Amino acid sequence: MIRFFAAAFAALVVLSPTLSWAQSYPSRPIRFVIPFGPGSASDALARIAGQELSQSLGQQIVVVHKPGADGALSAVEVQRSAPDGYTFLFGTNSPLVVAPNMRKESPYNPLTDFTPVTFLGDNTFFIVVHPSVPATTIKEFVAYAKASKTPINHAAGNTFALVGTAMFAANNGIELQAIPYKSEPDAIIDLLSGRVQMMSGTSTSTAAHIKDGKLRALATTLSERSPVMPDIPSFPEAGQPPFPIGPWFALVGPAGLPRDIVMTMNREMAAVLAKPTVKEQMNRHGFLPRSSTPEELAAYIKDQLGVWKVALKGAGIEPQ
């Protein structure tokens, strides 16, 4: 009997730090590393979700901007972080599936260097032009581009804008010159000034300027009209084939993240995304929130790596 209690006590001593650690999580602020700068869709959505999440977890969510290298810098930041549940990538398709496909030697493997937590949802993009461009429809823009003696400059503040616009150009037999930017807010400044003439941009960056008449929207890249601006035609309505790619968000941690933490964050984030007030705020940014299991996200990332590889090749973009 003495040996039994001794063994039970020893087991309790071994388990108690783990139990205490799991029950006390989180005990300090959590970092959300995002791939783009202040004012971007990533920034807006991370703050909306983070504010609600901080209330349910009882700890502050700190948004950390790490733009550059098509989002790869943010992924590397999280990849190198300790798997303790205090650093997550509030990522998009850019760092998770596009950047690895755009490099002959990627600094990370999205399938093995991260722990999937949950899918977050899909984003809305609009094809917009500067008012100096004499086009009010996609058809008119294509005709204008074909008649132009020089390529029309388009601002690319993220990988969807870069690849999607290249596919749009290839589908219509026009020449567009990509002007890359670290983040969309930087790109929108040059579009508003007329230094570039066209852009595929998020609702976060473009909607207010469209409503003020500073930019003109030709179509949304969605397969149906966006509730943000329902008067703007969808790509199919504008006579364009639907894009096989799309912009989305997901939450991942470093490789080796404990399952208890993964499921805590998965459960809490799903609850946040389901709140009507959160949905309303995100819908205003053209974002369609949707959660998933960690396993569903892992399968989705694997599938999207292949989808974007084909899309990049079709757009004529070779790994560098």
C-alpha positions as CSV (number, residue, x, y, z in Angstrom):
1,M,0.0,0.0,0.0
2,I,2.9,2.4,0.8
3,R,4.5,1.6,-2.5
4,F,1.1,2.3,-4.2
5,F,0.7,5.8,-2.7
6,A,4.4,6.5,-3.4
7,A,3.9,5.7,-7.0
8,A,0.7,7.7,-7.2
9,F,2.4,10.7,-5.6
10,A,5.4,10.4,-8.0
11,A,3.0,10.3,-11.0
12,L,1.1,13.4,-9.6
13,V,4.4,15.2,-9.3
14,V,5.3,14.4,-12.9
15,L,1.9,15.4,-14.2
16,S,1.2,18.4,-12.1
17,P,3.5,20.8,-14.0
18,T,1.9,19.8,-17.3
19,L,-1.7,20.1,-15.9
20,S,-0.9,23.4,-14.3
21,W,0.7,24.7,-17.5
22,A,-2.3,23.6,-19.6
23,Q,-4.8,25.1,-17.2
24,S,-2.9,28.4,-17.0
25,Y,-2.6,29.0,-20.7
26,P,-2.5,31.7,-21.8
27,S,-0.6,33.5,-19.0
28,R,0.8,36.4,-21.1
29,P,0.0,38.3,-24.3
30,I,-0.2,36.4,-27.6
31,R,1.4,37.7,-30.8
32,F,-0.3,37.5,-34.2
33,V,2.3,38.0,-36.8
34,I,0.8,39.3,-40.1
35,P,2.4,39.4,-43.6
36,F,1.4,42.9,-44.5
37,G,1.6,46.4,-43.0
38,P,-0.8,48.7,-41.1
39,G,-4.0,49.5,-42.9
40,S,-4.0,46.3,-44.8
41,A,-6.8,43.7,-44.8
42,S,-4.6,41.4,-42.7
43,D,-4.2,44.2,-40.2
44,A,-7.9,45.0,-40.0
45,L,-9.0,41.4,-39.7
46,A,-6.4,40.5,-37.1
47,R,-7.5,43.4,-34.9
48,I,-11.2,42.5,-35.2
49,A,-10.6,38.9,-34.3
50,G,-7.8,39.7,-31.8
51,Q,-10.0,42.1,-29.8
52,E,-12.7,39.5,-29.3
53,L,-10.2,36.7,-28.7
54,S,-8.4,38.8,-26.0
55,Q,-11.7,39.0,-24.1
56,S,-12.4,35.3,-24.2
57,L,-8.8,34.3,-23.3
58,G,-8.1,37.0,-20.8
59,Q,-4.9,38.1,-22.5
60,Q,-4.0,40.8,-25.0
61,I,-3.5,39.9,-28.6
62,V,-0.6,41.9,-30.0
63,V,-0.6,42.4,-33.8
64,V,2.9,42.4,-35.2
65,H,3.5,43.6,-38.8
66,K,6.2,41.7,-40.8
67,P,5.7,42.7,-44.5
68,G,8.1,41.7,-47.3
69,A,9.2,38.9,-49.5
70,D,5.6,38.1,-50.6
71,G,4.7,37.3,-46.9
72,A,7.6,35.0,-46.4
73,L,9.2,37.2,-43.7
74,S,6.2,36.8,-41.5
75,A,6.2,33.0,-41.9
76,V,9.9,32.8,-41.1
77,E,9.3,34.8,-37.9
78,V,6.7,32.3,-36.7
79,Q,8.7,29.3,-38.0
80,R,11.6,30.3,-35.7
81,S,9.4,31.0,-32.7
82,A,9.1,28.7,-29.7
83,P,6.1,26.3,-29.9
84,D,4.7,27.6,-26.7
85,G,1.4,29.1,-27.9
86,Y,2.4,32.7,-27.8
87,T,3.3,33.4,-31.4
88,F,1.0,32.6,-34.3
89,L,0.9,33.5,-38.0
90,F,-2.3,35.3,-38.9
91,G,-1.5,34.2,-42.4
92,T,-2.9,34.4,-45.9
93,N,-2.4,32.4,-49.1
94,S,0.7,34.6,-49.7
95,P,3.1,33.2,-47.1
96,L,1.4,29.8,-46.7
97,V,1.2,28.6,-50.3
98,V,2.3,31.2,-52.9
99,A,5.7,32.4,-51.6
100,P,7.0,28.8,-51.3
101,N,6.0,28.2,-54.9
102,M,7.7,31.4,-56.1
103,R,11.1,30.3,-54.8
104,K,13.4,27.6,-56.1
105,E,14.6,27.2,-52.5
106,S,12.0,28.3,-49.9
107,P,13.2,29.1,-46.4
108,Y,10.4,26.9,-45.0
109,N,8.1,24.1,-45.8
110,P,4.5,25.1,-45.1
111,L,3.5,21.4,-44.5
112,T,6.1,20.5,-41.9
113,D,7.3,23.8,-40.4
114,F,3.9,24.9,-39.0
115,T,1.1,23.6,-36.9
116,P,-2.3,24.2,-38.5
117,V,-4.9,25.7,-36.1
118,T,-7.9,26.9,-38.1
119,F,-9.0,28.3,-41.4
120,L,-10.3,31.8,-41.0
121,G,-12.2,32.6,-44.2
122,D,-12.1,34.1,-47.7
123,N,-11.4,37.6,-48.9
124,T,-12.9,39.9,-51.6
125,F,-10.9,41.6,-54.3
126,F,-12.0,44.3,-56.8
127,I,-10.4,45.3,-60.2
128,V,-10.1,49.0,-59.9
129,V,-8.6,51.8,-62.1
130,H,-7.6,55.4,-61.7
131,P,-10.3,57.8,-63.0
132,S,-7.9,58.8,-65.8
133,V,-8.4,55.4,-67.4
134,P,-11.2,55.7,-70.0
135,A,-13.0,52.5,-69.0
136,T,-16.1,51.7,-67.0
137,T,-16.2,48.0,-67.7
138,I,-13.8,45.1,-68.0
139,K,-14.6,44.9,-71.7
140,E,-13.7,48.6,-72.2
141,F,-10.5,48.2,-70.1
142,V,-9.4,45.3,-72.3
143,A,-10.0,47.3,-75.4
144,Y,-8.1,50.3,-73.9
145,A,-5.1,48.1,-73.0
146,K,-4.9,46.5,-76.4
147,A,-4.9,49.9,-78.0
148,S,-2.2,51.3,-75.7
149,K,1.3,51.7,-77.2
150,T,2.9,50.9,-73.8
151,P,2.0,48.4,-71.1
152,I,-0.4,49.6,-68.4
153,N,1.1,49.7,-64.9
154,H,-0.7,47.7,-62.2
155,A,0.0,47.9,-58.5
156,A,0.6,44.5,-56.8
157,G,0.4,44.8,-53.0
158,N,0.1,41.0,-52.4
159,T,0.5,37.7,-54.3
160,F,-3.1,37.4,-55.3
161,A,-2.9,40.8,-57.0
162,L,0.3,39.8,-58.7
163,V,-0.8,36.4,-59.9
164,G,-4.5,37.1,-60.5
165,T,-3.7,40.2,-62.6
166,A,-1.1,38.2,-64.6
167,M,-3.8,35.5,-65.3
168,F,-6.3,38.2,-66.3
169,A,-3.8,39.7,-68.7
170,A,-3.0,36.3,-70.2
171,N,-6.7,35.4,-70.6
172,N,-7.4,38.6,-72.5
173,G,-4.2,38.9,-74.6
174,I,-3.1,42.2,-73.0
175,E,0.1,43.4,-71.6
176,L,0.2,44.7,-68.0
177,Q,3.3,45.8,-66.1
178,A,3.4,44.7,-62.5
179,I,4.7,47.2,-60.0
180,P,5.3,45.3,-56.7
181,Y,4.8,46.8,-53.3
182,K,5.4,45.3,-49.8
183,S,1.9,46.0,-48.7
184,E,-1.4,47.1,-50.2
185,P,-1.6,50.5,-48.4
186,D,1.6,51.5,-50.1
187,A,0.2,50.4,-53.5
188,I,-3.0,52.3,-53.1
189,I,-1.2,55.6,-52.6
190,D,0.4,55.3,-56.0
191,L,-2.9,54.3,-57.6
192,L,-4.7,57.3,-56.1
193,S,-1.9,59.6,-57.4
194,G,-2.1,58.1,-60.9
195,R,1.5,56.8,-60.9
196,V,-0.1,53.4,-61.6
197,Q,-3.3,52.9,-63.5
198,M,-4.9,49.7,-62.3
199,M,-5.0,47.4,-59.3
200,S,-6.6,44.2,-58.0
201,G,-7.2,45.2,-54.4
202,T,-9.1,44.2,-51.3
203,S,-12.3,45.8,-50.1
204,T,-10.4,47.1,-47.1
205,S,-8.1,49.3,-49.3
206,T,-10.4,50.2,-52.2
207,A,-14.1,50.4,-51.0
208,A,-13.9,53.9,-49.5
209,H,-12.1,55.4,-52.5
210,I,-14.5,53.8,-54.9
211,K,-17.5,55.3,-53.0
212,D,-15.7,58.7,-53.0
213,G,-15.1,58.5,-56.7
214,K,-11.4,58.5,-56.4
215,L,-11.2,55.0,-58.0
216,R,-13.4,53.2,-60.4
217,A,-14.4,49.6,-59.8
218,L,-14.8,47.4,-62.9
219,A,-15.6,44.0,-61.3
220,T,-15.1,41.8,-58.3
221,T,-12.9,38.8,-58.8
222,L,-15.5,36.7,-57.0
223,S,-17.7,34.3,-58.9
224,E,-20.7,36.2,-57.6
225,R,-21.4,39.8,-56.6
226,S,-20.0,41.0,-53.3
227,P,-22.4,42.2,-50.5
228,V,-19.9,45.0,-49.8
229,M,-20.7,46.7,-53.2
230,P,-23.5,44.7,-54.8
231,D,-23.7,47.0,-57.8
232,I,-20.2,45.9,-59.0
233,P,-20.4,42.9,-61.5
234,S,-18.8,39.6,-60.7
235,F,-16.0,38.3,-63.0
236,P,-18.3,35.9,-64.9
237,E,-20.8,38.7,-65.4
238,A,-18.0,40.8,-66.8
239,G,-17.3,38.0,-69.3
240,Q,-14.3,36.6,-67.5
241,P,-13.5,33.0,-66.6
242,P,-13.7,32.4,-62.8
243,F,-10.3,32.4,-61.1
244,P,-9.0,29.0,-60.0
245,I,-7.3,30.8,-57.1
246,G,-8.6,33.0,-54.3
247,P,-7.4,35.1,-51.3
248,W,-7.9,33.5,-47.9
249,F,-6.7,33.6,-44.3
250,A,-5.6,30.9,-41.8
251,L,-4.1,30.7,-38.4
252,V,-1.0,28.5,-37.8
253,G,1.6,28.2,-35.2
254,P,5.2,26.9,-35.2
255,A,5.9,23.2,-35.7
256,G,5.5,21.2,-32.5
257,L,2.7,23.2,-31.0
258,P,1.1,21.2,-28.2
259,R,-2.3,19.7,-29.1
260,D,-4.0,21.3,-26.0
261,I,-3.0,24.7,-27.2
262,V,-4.0,24.0,-30.8
263,M,-7.5,22.9,-29.7
264,T,-7.9,25.8,-27.3
265,M,-7.1,28.4,-30.0
266,N,-9.2,26.5,-32.5
267,R,-12.2,26.4,-30.2
268,E,-11.9,30.1,-29.2
269,M,-11.3,31.4,-32.7
270,A,-14.3,29.4,-34.0
271,A,-16.4,31.0,-31.3
272,V,-15.1,34.5,-32.3
273,L,-15.8,34.0,-36.0
274,A,-19.4,32.8,-35.2
275,K,-20.3,36.0,-33.4
276,P,-22.8,38.1,-35.3
277,T,-21.0,41.3,-34.4
278,V,-17.7,39.9,-35.7
279,K,-19.3,38.7,-38.9
280,E,-20.8,42.1,-39.4
281,Q,-17.4,43.9,-38.9
282,M,-15.6,41.4,-41.2
283,N,-18.3,41.5,-43.9
284,R,-17.7,45.3,-44.1
285,H,-14.2,44.5,-45.2
286,G,-15.4,42.0,-47.7
287,F,-14.3,39.1,-45.6
288,L,-16.3,35.9,-45.4
289,P,-15.4,34.2,-42.0
290,R,-15.3,30.4,-41.9
291,S,-13.5,28.2,-39.3
292,S,-12.2,24.6,-39.7
293,T,-10.6,21.8,-37.8
294,P,-6.8,21.7,-37.8
295,E,-6.9,18.6,-40.0
296,E,-9.1,20.3,-42.6
297,L,-6.7,23.2,-42.7
298,A,-3.7,20.9,-43.2
299,A,-5.4,19.2,-46.1
300,Y,-6.5,22.6,-47.6
301,I,-2.9,24.0,-47.5
302,K,-1.6,20.9,-49.2
303,D,-4.2,21.2,-51.9
304,Q,-3.6,24.9,-52.4
305,L,0.1,24.4,-52.8
306,G,-0.7,22.5,-56.0
307,V,-3.5,24.9,-57.2
308,W,-1.2,27.9,-56.9
309,K,1.7,26.0,-58.5
310,V,-0.4,25.5,-61.6
311,A,-1.7,29.1,-61.5
312,L,1.8,30.5,-61.3
313,K,2.9,28.5,-64.3
314,G,-0.2,29.6,-66.3
315,A,0.5,33.2,-65.4
316,G,4.0,32.9,-66.7
317,I,5.6,33.4,-63.3
318,E,8.7,31.2,-62.8
319,P,10.3,30.4,-59.4
320,Q,13.2,32.7,-58.7
